Amino acid sequence: MEDVFAIVAIFIALPWIVLHYITKWKTSASITTDDEVLLEELYNLAKRLDDRMDTVERLVASDNPEFRPARLVHNSEADNQQLRELEQMMAEKKGAL
């Protein structure tokens, strides 16, 4: 009886466990479509919040001339370059689909 148990453990149970965790490892290494949707929603939210911050800073700067936030002083090119690159990558991805 012990011999049968040992053979079953070596030839059936052990490969099943190894293959099970290999497939788990491969599937968890990629982003799911739900994750992509969530990332896109978070990106859109971050973009809206950035626009709102710009608006609030402009309003405060117009009321108080001494207020000069770094976002308005240096504005745009360096601040928005990463956002433009991300938007371009998202557009290319949507074009590929």
N, CA and C atoms as a LAMMPS dump frame, in Angstrom:
ITEM: TIMESTEP
0
ITEM: NUMBER OF ATOMS
291
ITEM: BOX BOUNDS ff ff ff
-5.0000000000000000e+02 5.0000000000000000e+02
-5.0000000000000000e+02 5.0000000000000000e+02
-5.0000000000000000e+02 5.0000000000000000e+02
ITEM: ATOMS id mol type element x y z
1 1 1 N 0.818 -1.201 0
2 1 2 C 0 0 0
3 1 3 C 0.864 1.269 0
4 2 1 N 1.952 1.213 0.744
5 2 2 C 2.846 2.368 0.793
6 2 3 C 3.51 2.599 -0.566
7 3 1 N 3.783 1.528 -1.278
8 3 2 C 4.397 1.652 -2.597
9 3 3 C 3.458 2.353 -3.573
10 4 1 N 2.18 1.997 -3.527
11 4 2 C 1.189 2.614 -4.401
12 4 3 C 1.065 4.105 -4.073
13 5 1 N 1.042 4.429 -2.797
14 5 2 C 0.943 5.829 -2.374
15 5 3 C 2.167 6.62 -2.843
16 6 1 N 3.347 6.033 -2.737
17 6 2 C 4.576 6.699 -3.161
18 6 3 C 4.569 6.922 -4.676
19 7 1 N 4.134 5.95 -5.438
20 7 2 C 4.085 6.082 -6.892
21 7 3 C 3.08 7.154 -7.315
22 8 1 N 1.908 7.139 -6.664
23 8 2 C 0.903 8.161 -6.964
24 8 3 C 1.428 9.54 -6.601
25 9 1 N 2.085 9.66 -5.479
26 9 2 C 2.624 10.952 -5.045
27 9 3 C 3.687 11.458 -6.006
28 10 1 N 4.547 10.58 -6.482
29 10 2 C 5.647 11.004 -7.357
30 10 3 C 5.176 11.304 -8.768
31 11 1 N 4.331 10.452 -9.333
32 11 2 C 3.975 10.593 -10.739
33 11 3 C 2.692 11.374 -11.006
34 12 1 N 1.861 11.572 -10.005
35 12 2 C 0.605 12.299 -10.234
36 12 3 C 0.556 13.582 -9.411
37 13 1 N 0.71 13.473 -8.119
38 13 2 C 0.542 14.63 -7.239
39 13 3 C 1.635 15.673 -7.44
40 14 1 N 2.869 15.259 -7.475
41 14 2 C 3.978 16.208 -7.61
42 14 3 C 3.923 16.973 -8.935
43 15 1 N 3.772 16.308 -10.098
44 15 2 C 3.652 17.086 -11.346
45 15 3 C 2.419 17.992 -11.367
46 16 1 N 1.309 17.53 -10.773
47 16 2 C 0.107 18.363 -10.739
48 16 3 C 0.36 19.637 -9.947
49 17 1 N 1.013 19.523 -8.813
50 17 2 C 1.324 20.7 -7.993
51 17 3 C 2.252 21.647 -8.743
52 18 1 N 3.287 21.098 -9.367
53 18 2 C 4.245 21.927 -10.103
54 18 3 C 3.544 22.64 -11.263
55 19 1 N 2.785 21.92 -12.053
56 19 2 C 2.082 22.53 -13.183
57 19 3 C 1.038 23.535 -12.735
58 20 1 N 0.381 23.267 -11.627
59 20 2 C -0.614 24.192 -11.089
60 20 3 C 0.03 25.542 -10.754
61 21 1 N 1.148 25.521 -10.057
62 21 2 C 1.795 26.775 -9.686
63 21 3 C 2.487 27.452 -10.858
64 22 1 N 2.91 26.694 -11.855
65 22 2 C 3.467 27.316 -13.064
66 22 3 C 2.388 28.108 -13.788
67 23 1 N 1.203 27.523 -13.937
68 23 2 C 0.121 28.258 -14.614
69 23 3 C -0.333 29.455 -13.786
70 24 1 N -0.368 29.329 -12.466
71 24 2 C -0.706 30.479 -11.612
72 24 3 C 0.318 31.59 -11.798
73 25 1 N 1.591 31.222 -11.862
74 25 2 C 2.66 32.201 -12.016
75 25 3 C 2.547 32.919 -13.362
76 26 1 N 2.25 32.19 -14.412
77 26 2 C 2.142 32.795 -15.741
78 26 3 C 0.932 33.708 -15.858
79 27 1 N -0.186 33.332 -15.285
80 27 2 C -1.376 34.166 -15.396
81 27 3 C -1.283 35.397 -14.505
82 28 1 N -0.625 35.317 -13.384
83 28 2 C -0.532 36.473 -12.496
84 28 3 C 0.506 37.475 -12.972
85 29 1 N 1.357 37.099 -13.899
86 29 2 C 2.4 37.996 -14.382
87 29 3 C 1.861 39.035 -15.353
88 30 1 N 0.665 38.858 -15.864
89 30 2 C 0.132 39.802 -16.843
90 30 3 C -1.005 40.622 -16.239
91 31 1 N -1.264 41.738 -16.875
92 31 2 C -2.356 42.617 -16.448
93 31 3 C -3.641 42.127 -17.1
94 32 1 N -4.681 42.053 -16.306
95 32 2 C -5.973 41.633 -16.845
96 32 3 C -6.673 42.827 -17.482
97 33 1 N -7.724 42.57 -18.206
98 33 2 C -8.474 43.665 -18.826
99 33 3 C -9.133 44.54 -17.762
100 34 1 N -9.543 43.934 -16.655
101 34 2 C -10.108 44.732 -15.555
102 34 3 C -9.068 45.686 -14.984
103 35 1 N -7.827 45.215 -14.878
104 35 2 C -6.753 46.074 -14.391
105 35 3 C -6.504 47.227 -15.365
106 36 1 N -6.548 46.944 -16.66
107 36 2 C -6.348 47.996 -17.648
108 36 3 C -7.447 49.046 -17.581
109 37 1 N -8.686 48.594 -17.41
110 37 2 C -9.812 49.527 -17.293
111 37 3 C -9.643 50.393 -16.045
112 38 1 N -9.26 49.768 -14.94
113 38 2 C -9.05 50.512 -13.698
114 38 3 C -7.93 51.526 -13.848
115 39 1 N -6.834 51.151 -14.498
116 39 2 C -5.733 52.087 -14.72
117 39 3 C -6.164 53.259 -15.59
118 40 1 N -6.972 52.983 -16.608
119 40 2 C -7.441 54.075 -17.466
120 40 3 C -8.362 55.019 -16.699
121 41 1 N -9.231 54.463 -15.855
122 41 2 C -10.099 55.309 -15.036
123 41 3 C -9.284 56.155 -14.061
124 42 1 N -8.268 55.565 -13.448
125 42 2 C -7.411 56.31 -12.528
126 42 3 C -6.64 57.405 -13.262
127 43 1 N -6.195 57.108 -14.476
128 43 2 C -5.501 58.116 -15.269
129 43 3 C -6.424 59.292 -15.564
130 44 1 N -7.651 59.003 -15.993
131 44 2 C -8.61 60.077 -16.289
132 44 3 C -8.924 60.892 -15.042
133 45 1 N -9.054 60.228 -13.903
134 45 2 C -9.297 60.941 -12.649
135 45 3 C -8.111 61.835 -12.303
136 46 1 N -6.9 61.318 -12.448
137 46 2 C -5.708 62.113 -12.15
138 46 3 C -5.617 63.327 -13.08
139 47 1 N -5.982 63.132 -14.339
140 47 2 C -5.943 64.244 -15.295
141 47 3 C -6.955 65.328 -14.909
142 48 1 N -8.167 64.907 -14.522
143 48 2 C -9.175 65.887 -14.089
144 48 3 C -8.731 66.614 -12.831
145 49 1 N -8.142 65.891 -11.887
146 49 2 C -7.67 66.529 -10.659
147 49 3 C -6.532 67.506 -10.943
148 50 1 N -5.666 67.169 -11.892
149 50 2 C -4.591 68.081 -12.273
150 50 3 C -5.162 69.359 -12.879
151 51 1 N -6.176 69.22 -13.719
152 51 2 C -6.832 70.405 -14.29
153 51 3 C -7.477 71.255 -13.202
154 52 1 N -8.09 70.603 -12.238
155 52 2 C -8.716 71.345 -11.133
156 52 3 C -7.676 72.084 -10.301
157 53 1 N -6.538 71.421 -10.055
158 53 2 C -5.467 72.087 -9.296
159 53 3 C -4.957 73.311 -10.044
160 54 1 N -4.809 73.2 -11.356
161 54 2 C -4.39 74.354 -12.146
162 54 3 C -5.394 75.497 -12.013
163 55 1 N -6.67 75.157 -12.062
164 55 2 C -7.711 76.174 -11.944
165 55 3 C -7.681 76.84 -10.568
166 56 1 N -7.582 76.052 -9.527
167 56 2 C -7.54 76.598 -8.167
168 56 3 C -6.311 77.482 -7.992
169 57 1 N -5.178 77.043 -8.483
170 57 2 C -3.962 77.852 -8.347
171 57 3 C -4.062 79.15 -9.132
172 58 1 N -4.678 79.115 -10.314
173 58 2 C -4.873 80.357 -11.07
174 58 3 C -5.796 81.315 -10.335
175 59 1 N -6.87 80.772 -9.72
176 59 2 C -7.795 81.627 -8.973
177 59 3 C -7.118 82.256 -7.76
178 60 1 N -6.37 81.469 -7.037
179 60 2 C -5.674 81.993 -5.853
180 60 3 C -4.623 83.013 -6.28
181 61 1 N -3.909 82.739 -7.367
182 61 2 C -2.893 83.673 -7.856
183 61 3 C -3.516 84.972 -8.331
184 62 1 N -4.716 84.904 -8.885
185 62 2 C -5.361 86.15 -9.338
186 62 3 C -5.841 86.981 -8.156
187 63 1 N -6.215 86.332 -7.052
188 63 2 C -6.649 87.066 -5.856
189 63 3 C -5.479 87.56 -5.025
190 64 1 N -4.39 86.843 -5.035
191 64 2 C -3.235 87.185 -4.218
192 64 3 C -2.006 87.245 -5.115
193 65 1 N -1.539 88.433 -5.464
194 65 2 C -0.422 88.556 -6.4
195 65 3 C 0.894 87.979 -5.868
196 66 1 N 1.005 87.835 -4.569
197 66 2 C 2.235 87.287 -3.995
198 66 3 C 2.298 85.756 -4.11
199 67 1 N 1.175 85.14 -4.398
200 67 2 C 1.119 83.68 -4.498
201 67 3 C 1.63 83.245 -5.866
202 68 1 N 2.725 82.533 -5.884
203 68 2 C 3.296 82.024 -7.134
204 68 3 C 3.66 80.55 -6.948
205 69 1 N 2.736 79.656 -7.221
206 69 2 C 3.063 78.23 -7.101
207 69 3 C 4.003 77.803 -8.228
208 70 1 N 4.802 76.811 -7.95
209 70 2 C 5.772 76.329 -8.938
210 70 3 C 5.08 75.795 -10.185
211 71 1 N 3.884 75.257 -10.02
212 71 2 C 3.166 74.696 -11.161
213 71 3 C 2.791 75.776 -12.171
214 72 1 N 2.495 76.974 -11.697
215 72 2 C 2.122 78.048 -12.622
216 72 3 C 3.34 78.798 -13.147
217 73 1 N 4.364 78.919 -12.33
218 73 2 C 5.546 79.664 -12.754
219 73 3 C 6.254 78.928 -13.882
220 74 1 N 6.476 77.642 -13.7
221 74 2 C 7.194 76.869 -14.714
222 74 3 C 6.249 76.262 -15.739
223 75 1 N 5.018 76.284 -15.481
224 75 2 C 3.901 75.65 -16.199
225 75 3 C 4.269 74.872 -17.454
226 76 1 N 3.547 73.951 -17.68
227 76 2 C 3.301 73.189 -18.887
228 76 3 C 4.397 72.261 -19.379
229 77 1 N 5.324 72.718 -20.217
230 77 2 C 6.137 71.774 -20.982
231 77 3 C 6.693 70.645 -20.139
232 78 1 N 7.476 70.96 -19.134
233 78 2 C 8.059 69.89 -18.309
234 78 3 C 6.967 69.183 -17.507
235 79 1 N 5.985 69.952 -17.045
236 79 2 C 4.913 69.39 -16.213
237 79 3 C 4.015 68.455 -17.005
238 80 1 N 3.731 68.805 -18.241
239 80 2 C 2.759 68.05 -19.026
240 80 3 C 3.38 67.075 -20.02
241 81 1 N 4.69 67.032 -20.138
242 81 2 C 5.337 66.16 -21.114
243 81 3 C 5.028 64.689 -20.843
244 82 1 N 5.106 64.274 -19.588
245 82 2 C 4.819 62.869 -19.274
246 82 3 C 3.366 62.525 -19.563
247 83 1 N 2.456 63.462 -19.294
248 83 2 C 1.046 63.219 -19.598
249 83 3 C 0.839 63.058 -21.101
250 84 1 N 1.512 63.861 -21.9
251 84 2 C 1.383 63.751 -23.351
252 84 3 C 1.916 62.404 -23.852
253 85 1 N 3.045 61.976 -23.289
254 85 2 C 3.603 60.682 -23.687
255 85 3 C 2.647 59.549 -23.336
256 86 1 N 2.045 59.626 -22.156
257 86 2 C 1.097 58.599 -21.74
258 86 3 C -0.141 58.611 -22.631
259 87 1 N -0.65 59.789 -22.963
260 87 2 C -1.801 59.88 -23.862
261 87 3 C -1.474 59.308 -25.235
262 88 1 N -0.25 59.548 -25.707
263 88 2 C 0.159 59.021 -27.004
264 88 3 C 0.217 57.497 -26.963
265 89 1 N 0.76 56.925 -25.894
266 89 2 C 0.814 55.472 -25.765
267 89 3 C -0.588 54.879 -25.702
268 90 1 N -1.507 55.544 -24.99
269 90 2 C -2.88 55.048 -24.899
270 90 3 C -3.559 55.11 -26.258
271 91 1 N -3.311 56.17 -27.015
272 91 2 C -3.909 56.295 -28.357
273 91 3 C -3.365 55.225 -29.294
274 92 1 N -2.054 54.951 -29.203
275 92 2 C -1.478 53.9 -30.039
276 92 3 C -2.057 52.541 -29.692
277 93 1 N -2.276 52.304 -28.397
278 93 2 C -2.832 51.02 -27.966
279 93 3 C -4.257 50.872 -28.474
280 94 1 N -5.059 51.942 -28.383
281 94 2 C -6.439 51.872 -28.872
282 94 3 C -6.459 51.706 -30.382
283 95 1 N -5.484 52.297 -31.073
284 95 2 C -5.401 52.138 -32.525
285 95 3 C -5.034 50.724 -32.93
286 96 1 N -4.237 50.066 -32.1
287 96 2 C -3.826 48.693 -32.39
288 96 3 C -4.967 47.708 -32.164
289 97 1 N -5.876 48.041 -31.27
290 97 2 C -7.006 47.14 -31.013
291 97 3 C -7.989 47.276 -32.131
